[in-house]
Amino acid sequence: MGKFWIIAKDVYFKTIKTPSFIIGIFLPFIVVLGGIFFANFAKEDQSLQKIGIYTKEPALTQALVAQKQAQVRYRPLSSLKEAKSQLKAEKIDYYLVVEQKGVQLTSMVYGKDIPGNNLKQKLTQTVTNVQLGLKANAYQLTPKQIETLVEPAQLTPKKVDFEADGQVQIKDDTSDIEFMIAYVACIFTFFLVMTYASIIAQEIASEKGMRIMEVILSSTSAKTHFYGKLAGVILATLTQLFLMGLLLVGTKFAFQSDENVKDLFKMVDLDQVSSSYLVFLLLFIIGGCLLYAVLAALCGSLVNRAEDAPKAVAPVSYLLLIAYILGLVMAVNDPNNILVTVTSYLPFFSTFIMPVLLAKGLATTLSAVLSLVILGGSLVVLAVLSAKMYKANVLVYDQRGIWSALKKSVVLLRKGV
């Protein structure tokens, strides 16, 4: 056990000193601060849009000009010729042509470019407000009646859970927050696995490339060496998660007076999320990272030089990318797809898919437990198999590529080497 921890400690300290580890810690912190900065910058630097309005009805023109929209100023135009002239001279950014047929309004916006969605929404809202006023006058509605008419209906989602004893428990809907957390977790897990899969493959390939594996295996077992390296990388992963959490909490308190920070943490209020969901999410992330790390370590032991490590982890990267796409594209847009349902129970895929299905309420607690059991069982089987193959792999120096090295290691494994 002492040799195991010596190996784990060595890998751990080498890993936390790498640039990728430091960048990985501060990246979420930088993203949060960058989002806050750009949100504030956008508010301060948002330019005023000058919109000309032309209609054939002066009263309608005045009604439209009187509408108030943030960062938008309307000015009346007497003709289309004037509208084109002012647009050419850049006295206005766009001009809006509105036609009236009874109480119905149609509009067209013209400019040297197509307005953004934000501006289009504001212009649509302006025309809609005036149209609503025309209809209210035609139907002889009072302002109070108009207010009542446009008031949206209230909808409060509730979640129904059936306990084992048959009791029914009503809970507030937290699916939006849980889905947001699952979505961010998928992205984070993807980059986390990519980073550490590369690190562990590089670590093993570099030792093999220096031709010192025979010396190492003469003083410790291949299994101890293999598991020690995995433990070192996993400890580094947990350290990174812990430090990232501290930085995000520090960001929250350091910028607690900033409105954007308040809005951000209000959107992701962990107090509203069930603790069971967070536990499941964490277990899937850790289980997935371990599974991919074991596979990356196995692939890294098949190459002869550290420079070939990226080639070794290419199959891991492809598998990871497929799982990532399934989780962030198919599971999000078509969660009832049979492919999504099946892969949510498969190792290498369930890490990205099952948390999304849980957040959307399309998977039960029993489904999540079953998926975790399959993930854990696959991890144990792969770890045991990889440890057995590891000794043969690191003693094979084949210049013909990964597959040739793998075939040789299988032959040696069968011979009991």
C-alpha positions as CSV (number, residue, x, y, z in Angstrom):
1,M,0.0,0.0,0.0
2,G,3.0,2.3,0.7
3,K,4.2,2.0,-2.9
4,F,0.6,2.7,-4.2
5,W,0.5,6.0,-2.3
6,I,4.0,7.0,-3.4
7,I,3.0,6.6,-7.0
8,A,-0.4,8.3,-6.5
9,K,1.4,11.2,-4.7
10,D,4.0,11.6,-7.4
11,V,1.3,11.7,-10.2
12,Y,-0.9,14.0,-8.1
13,F,1.8,16.7,-7.6
14,K,3.0,16.5,-11.2
15,T,-0.6,16.9,-12.4
16,I,-1.5,19.9,-10.2
17,K,1.6,21.7,-11.4
18,T,0.6,21.5,-15.1
19,P,-0.8,24.6,-16.9
20,S,-4.0,22.7,-17.9
21,F,-4.7,22.1,-14.2
22,I,-4.3,25.8,-13.3
23,I,-6.3,26.9,-16.4
24,G,-9.0,24.4,-15.5
25,I,-9.4,25.9,-12.0
26,F,-9.6,29.5,-13.1
27,L,-11.5,29.0,-16.4
28,P,-15.1,29.0,-14.8
29,F,-14.0,31.9,-12.6
30,I,-12.9,33.8,-15.7
31,V,-16.1,32.9,-17.6
32,V,-18.3,34.2,-14.8
33,L,-16.3,37.4,-14.4
34,G,-16.2,37.8,-18.2
35,G,-20.0,37.4,-18.4
36,I,-20.5,40.0,-15.7
37,F,-18.1,42.4,-17.4
38,F,-19.7,42.1,-20.8
39,A,-23.2,42.3,-19.4
40,N,-22.2,45.6,-17.7
41,F,-20.4,46.8,-20.8
42,A,-23.4,46.0,-23.0
43,K,-25.7,48.0,-20.7
44,E,-23.4,51.0,-20.7
45,D,-22.4,50.8,-24.4
46,Q,-25.8,50.0,-25.9
47,S,-26.2,52.5,-28.7
48,L,-29.4,54.5,-29.2
49,Q,-31.4,53.3,-32.2
50,K,-33.0,56.1,-34.2
51,I,-36.1,54.8,-36.1
52,G,-38.0,56.9,-38.6
53,I,-41.8,56.2,-38.9
54,Y,-43.9,56.8,-42.0
55,T,-47.7,56.2,-42.3
56,K,-50.4,57.7,-44.5
57,E,-52.3,58.6,-41.3
58,P,-50.7,61.5,-39.3
59,A,-52.7,60.4,-36.1
60,L,-51.3,56.9,-36.5
61,T,-47.8,58.3,-36.9
62,Q,-48.0,60.3,-33.7
63,A,-49.4,57.3,-31.8
64,L,-46.4,55.2,-32.9
65,V,-43.9,57.9,-32.2
66,A,-45.3,58.3,-28.7
67,Q,-44.5,54.7,-27.8
68,K,-41.5,54.3,-25.4
69,Q,-39.0,51.5,-25.9
70,A,-35.6,51.3,-24.2
71,Q,-32.7,52.5,-26.3
72,V,-35.1,53.3,-29.2
73,R,-36.2,56.8,-30.3
74,Y,-38.8,57.3,-32.9
75,R,-39.2,60.3,-35.2
76,P,-42.0,61.0,-37.7
77,L,-41.4,61.1,-41.4
78,S,-43.5,62.9,-44.0
79,S,-42.7,60.7,-47.0
80,L,-40.8,57.7,-48.2
81,K,-38.5,60.0,-50.1
82,E,-37.6,61.7,-46.8
83,A,-37.2,58.3,-45.1
84,K,-34.7,57.1,-47.8
85,S,-32.8,60.5,-47.7
86,Q,-32.4,60.4,-43.9
87,L,-31.3,56.7,-44.0
88,K,-28.7,57.5,-46.7
89,A,-27.4,60.5,-44.7
90,E,-27.3,58.2,-41.6
91,K,-29.7,60.5,-39.6
92,I,-31.8,57.4,-38.8
93,D,-30.7,53.8,-38.5
94,Y,-33.9,52.3,-39.9
95,Y,-37.3,53.4,-41.0
96,L,-40.7,51.7,-40.3
97,V,-43.5,51.8,-42.8
98,V,-46.9,51.0,-41.3
99,E,-50.2,50.5,-43.1
100,Q,-53.6,50.5,-41.5
101,K,-56.6,48.4,-42.7
102,G,-59.4,49.0,-40.3
103,V,-58.0,48.0,-36.9
104,Q,-55.3,45.8,-38.3
105,L,-51.7,47.1,-38.8
106,T,-49.0,45.7,-41.0
107,S,-45.4,47.0,-41.0
108,M,-42.1,46.7,-42.8
109,V,-38.7,47.9,-41.5
110,Y,-36.0,49.1,-43.9
111,G,-32.3,49.7,-43.3
112,K,-28.8,49.3,-44.7
113,D,-28.7,46.0,-42.8
114,I,-31.2,43.6,-41.2
115,P,-32.0,44.7,-37.6
116,G,-31.2,42.3,-34.8
117,N,-33.8,40.2,-33.0
118,N,-33.8,42.5,-30.0
119,L,-34.7,45.5,-32.1
120,K,-37.2,43.6,-34.2
121,Q,-39.0,42.5,-31.0
122,K,-39.2,46.2,-29.8
123,L,-40.6,47.4,-33.1
124,T,-43.1,44.5,-33.1
125,Q,-44.2,45.4,-29.6
126,T,-44.6,49.1,-30.6
127,V,-46.9,48.3,-33.5
128,T,-48.8,45.7,-31.4
129,N,-49.4,48.3,-28.7
130,V,-50.9,50.8,-31.1
131,Q,-52.9,48.1,-32.8
132,L,-54.3,47.1,-29.4
133,G,-55.3,50.7,-28.8
134,L,-57.2,50.8,-32.1
135,K,-59.0,47.6,-31.4
136,A,-59.9,48.8,-27.9
137,N,-61.4,52.1,-29.3
138,A,-63.3,50.1,-31.9
139,Y,-64.8,47.8,-29.3
140,Q,-65.3,50.7,-26.8
141,L,-63.1,49.1,-24.1
142,T,-62.0,51.0,-21.1
143,P,-58.3,51.0,-20.0
144,K,-59.2,48.7,-17.1
145,Q,-60.8,46.2,-19.5
146,I,-57.7,46.3,-21.8
147,E,-55.5,45.6,-18.9
148,T,-57.6,42.7,-17.9
149,L,-57.8,41.4,-21.4
150,V,-54.0,41.3,-22.0
151,E,-53.2,39.9,-18.5
152,P,-51.7,36.5,-19.0
153,A,-53.0,33.4,-17.3
154,Q,-51.0,32.1,-14.3
155,L,-49.5,28.6,-14.5
156,T,-47.6,27.1,-11.6
157,P,-46.0,23.7,-12.3
158,K,-46.0,21.2,-9.5
159,K,-44.2,17.9,-9.3
160,V,-45.9,14.8,-8.0
161,D,-43.9,12.1,-6.3
162,F,-45.3,8.7,-5.2
163,E,-43.6,7.3,-2.1
164,A,-43.1,3.6,-1.5
165,D,-45.9,3.6,1.1
166,G,-48.3,5.0,-1.5
167,Q,-48.3,8.5,-0.1
168,V,-48.4,11.4,-2.6
169,Q,-46.0,14.2,-2.2
170,I,-46.4,17.5,-4.1
171,K,-43.2,19.5,-4.8
172,D,-42.4,22.8,-6.6
173,D,-41.1,22.4,-10.1
174,T,-37.3,22.7,-10.3
175,S,-36.8,21.1,-13.7
176,D,-35.6,24.3,-15.3
177,I,-32.8,24.8,-12.7
178,E,-31.9,21.2,-12.7
179,F,-31.8,21.1,-16.5
180,M,-29.5,24.2,-16.5
181,I,-27.2,22.6,-14.0
182,A,-27.2,19.3,-16.0
183,Y,-26.4,21.2,-19.2
184,V,-23.5,23.1,-17.7
185,A,-22.3,19.9,-16.0
186,C,-22.2,18.1,-19.4
187,I,-20.0,20.8,-20.9
188,F,-17.8,20.9,-17.8
189,T,-17.5,17.1,-17.7
190,F,-16.5,17.0,-21.4
191,F,-13.6,19.3,-20.9
192,L,-12.6,17.7,-17.6
193,V,-12.5,14.2,-19.1
194,M,-10.6,15.5,-22.2
195,T,-8.0,17.2,-20.0
196,Y,-7.4,14.3,-17.6
197,A,-7.6,11.6,-20.2
198,S,-4.8,13.3,-22.1
199,I,-2.8,13.8,-18.8
200,I,-2.9,10.2,-17.7
201,A,-2.2,8.8,-21.2
202,Q,0.8,11.3,-21.5
203,E,2.1,10.2,-18.0
204,I,2.1,6.5,-18.9
205,A,3.4,6.9,-22.4
206,S,6.3,9.1,-21.2
207,E,7.5,6.5,-18.8
208,K,7.2,3.8,-21.4
209,G,9.1,6.0,-23.9
210,M,12.0,6.4,-21.4
211,R,12.3,2.6,-21.2
212,I,12.2,2.5,-17.5
213,M,9.0,0.4,-17.1
214,E,11.1,-2.8,-16.6
215,V,12.8,-1.2,-13.6
216,I,9.6,0.1,-12.2
217,L,7.8,-3.2,-12.5
218,S,10.8,-5.0,-10.8
219,S,10.1,-3.0,-7.6
220,T,6.3,-3.0,-7.6
221,S,3.4,-4.8,-9.3
222,A,1.8,-3.6,-12.6
223,K,-1.5,-3.5,-10.8
224,T,-0.2,-1.2,-8.0
225,H,1.5,1.0,-10.6
226,F,-1.6,1.2,-12.7
227,Y,-4.0,1.9,-9.9
228,G,-1.6,4.4,-8.2
229,K,-1.5,6.5,-11.4
230,L,-5.3,6.4,-11.7
231,A,-5.6,7.5,-8.0
232,G,-3.2,10.4,-8.5
233,V,-5.2,11.7,-11.4
234,I,-8.5,11.3,-9.6
235,L,-7.2,13.1,-6.6
236,A,-6.1,15.9,-8.8
237,T,-9.6,16.0,-10.4
238,L,-11.3,16.2,-7.0
239,T,-8.9,19.0,-6.0
240,Q,-9.8,20.9,-9.1
241,L,-13.5,20.5,-8.4
242,F,-13.0,21.7,-4.8
243,L,-11.0,24.7,-5.7
244,M,-13.4,25.7,-8.5
245,G,-16.2,25.5,-6.0
246,L,-14.3,27.8,-3.6
247,L,-13.6,30.3,-6.4
248,L,-17.3,30.4,-7.5
249,V,-18.4,30.9,-3.9
250,G,-15.8,33.6,-3.5
251,T,-17.0,35.3,-6.7
252,K,-20.6,35.3,-5.4
253,F,-19.6,37.1,-2.2
254,A,-17.0,39.4,-3.7
255,F,-19.5,40.7,-6.3
256,Q,-22.7,40.3,-4.3
257,S,-23.7,43.9,-4.8
258,D,-23.6,43.5,-8.6
259,E,-27.0,43.0,-10.1
260,N,-25.8,40.6,-12.8
261,V,-24.3,38.3,-10.1
262,K,-27.5,38.4,-8.1
263,D,-29.5,37.5,-11.2
264,L,-27.1,34.7,-12.1
265,F,-27.2,33.0,-8.7
266,K,-30.9,33.6,-8.5
267,M,-31.3,31.6,-11.7
268,V,-29.2,28.8,-10.3
269,D,-30.5,28.6,-6.8
270,L,-29.2,25.3,-5.4
271,D,-31.5,25.6,-2.4
272,Q,-34.4,24.8,-4.8
273,V,-32.8,21.7,-6.2
274,S,-33.3,18.4,-4.6
275,S,-30.3,17.0,-2.8
276,S,-30.8,13.6,-4.4
277,Y,-30.5,15.1,-7.9
278,L,-27.2,16.8,-7.0
279,V,-25.9,13.5,-5.5
280,F,-26.9,11.6,-8.7
281,L,-25.2,14.3,-10.9
282,L,-22.0,14.2,-8.9
283,L,-21.9,10.4,-9.0
284,F,-22.4,10.4,-12.7
285,I,-19.6,12.9,-13.2
286,I,-17.1,11.1,-11.0
287,G,-18.1,7.7,-12.5
288,G,-17.8,9.0,-16.0
289,C,-14.4,10.6,-15.4
290,L,-13.1,7.4,-13.8
291,L,-14.3,5.2,-16.7
292,Y,-12.8,7.4,-19.3
293,A,-9.5,7.8,-17.3
294,V,-9.2,4.0,-17.1
295,L,-9.7,3.7,-20.9
296,A,-7.2,6.5,-21.5
297,A,-4.6,4.9,-19.3
298,L,-5.1,1.6,-21.2
299,C,-4.7,3.4,-24.5
300,G,-1.7,5.3,-23.3
301,S,0.2,2.1,-22.4
302,L,0.0,1.0,-26.0
303,V,2.3,3.7,-27.5
304,N,6.0,3.9,-27.3
305,R,6.6,7.6,-27.0
306,A,4.9,10.5,-25.2
307,E,4.5,12.3,-28.6
308,D,2.2,9.5,-29.6
309,A,-0.1,9.9,-26.6
310,P,-2.6,12.1,-28.6
311,K,-3.0,9.3,-31.1
312,A,-3.5,6.8,-28.4
313,V,-6.4,8.8,-26.8
314,A,-8.1,9.5,-30.2
315,P,-10.6,6.6,-29.7
316,V,-11.4,7.9,-26.3
317,S,-11.9,11.4,-27.7
318,Y,-14.2,10.1,-30.4
319,L,-16.3,8.1,-27.9
320,L,-16.4,11.1,-25.6
321,L,-17.5,13.4,-28.5
322,I,-20.4,11.0,-29.4
323,A,-21.6,10.9,-25.8
324,Y,-21.3,14.7,-25.6
325,I,-23.4,15.2,-28.7
326,L,-26.0,12.7,-27.6
327,G,-26.3,14.4,-24.2
328,L,-26.3,18.0,-25.3
329,V,-28.1,17.7,-28.6
330,M,-30.4,14.6,-28.8
331,A,-31.2,14.3,-25.1
332,V,-32.1,18.1,-25.0
333,N,-34.1,18.3,-28.2
334,D,-35.5,14.8,-28.5
335,P,-35.4,13.2,-25.0
336,N,-38.0,10.6,-25.9
337,N,-35.9,9.2,-28.8
338,I,-35.3,5.5,-28.3
339,L,-31.6,6.0,-28.9
340,V,-31.4,8.4,-26.0
341,T,-33.3,6.1,-23.8
342,V,-31.1,3.1,-24.5
343,T,-27.8,5.0,-24.3
344,S,-28.8,6.5,-20.9
345,Y,-28.1,3.1,-19.4
346,L,-24.9,2.4,-21.3
347,P,-21.5,3.2,-19.8
348,F,-19.5,6.0,-21.5
349,F,-22.9,7.6,-22.5
350,S,-25.0,7.6,-19.3
351,T,-22.8,10.3,-17.7
352,F,-24.0,12.9,-20.2
353,I,-27.5,11.6,-20.9
354,M,-29.1,10.4,-17.6
355,P,-28.7,13.7,-15.7
356,V,-30.5,15.5,-18.6
357,L,-33.4,13.0,-18.5
358,L,-33.6,13.3,-14.7
359,A,-33.8,17.0,-15.0
360,K,-36.6,16.8,-17.5
361,G,-38.5,14.3,-15.4
362,L,-38.2,11.6,-18.0
363,A,-36.2,9.2,-15.8
364,T,-37.2,7.9,-12.4
365,T,-34.9,7.5,-9.4
366,L,-34.9,3.7,-10.1
367,S,-33.7,4.3,-13.6
368,A,-30.9,6.5,-12.4
369,V,-29.9,3.9,-9.8
370,L,-29.9,1.2,-12.4
371,S,-27.8,3.3,-14.8
372,L,-25.3,4.1,-12.0
373,V,-25.1,0.4,-11.1
374,I,-24.3,-0.5,-14.7
375,L,-21.8,2.4,-14.8
376,G,-20.1,1.3,-11.6
377,G,-20.0,-2.4,-12.7
378,S,-18.5,-1.5,-16.1
379,L,-15.9,0.6,-14.3
380,V,-14.9,-2.3,-12.1
381,V,-14.7,-4.7,-15.0
382,L,-12.8,-2.3,-17.2
383,A,-10.4,-1.4,-14.3
384,V,-9.6,-5.1,-13.5
385,L,-9.2,-6.0,-17.2
386,S,-7.0,-2.9,-17.9
387,A,-4.8,-3.7,-14.9
388,K,-4.3,-7.2,-16.2
389,M,-3.4,-6.0,-19.6
390,Y,-1.3,-3.1,-18.3
391,K,1.8,-5.2,-17.6
392,A,1.8,-6.8,-21.0
393,N,1.1,-3.4,-22.7
394,V,3.9,-1.5,-21.1
395,L,6.4,-4.2,-22.1
396,V,5.4,-4.2,-25.7
397,Y,7.4,-1.8,-28.0
398,D,5.8,-2.1,-31.4
399,Q,6.5,0.5,-34.1
400,R,3.5,-0.6,-36.3
401,G,0.9,1.2,-34.3
402,I,-1.6,0.9,-31.5
403,W,-3.6,-2.1,-32.9
404,S,-0.5,-4.1,-33.5
405,A,0.7,-3.4,-29.9
406,L,-2.7,-4.4,-28.6
407,K,-2.6,-7.7,-30.4
408,K,0.8,-8.5,-29.0
409,S,-0.2,-7.5,-25.5
410,V,-3.2,-9.9,-25.8
411,V,-1.0,-12.7,-26.8
412,L,1.4,-12.0,-23.9
413,L,-1.6,-11.8,-21.5
414,R,-2.8,-15.2,-22.7
415,K,0.7,-16.6,-22.0
416,G,0.4,-15.3,-18.5
417,V,3.2,-12.8,-18.8
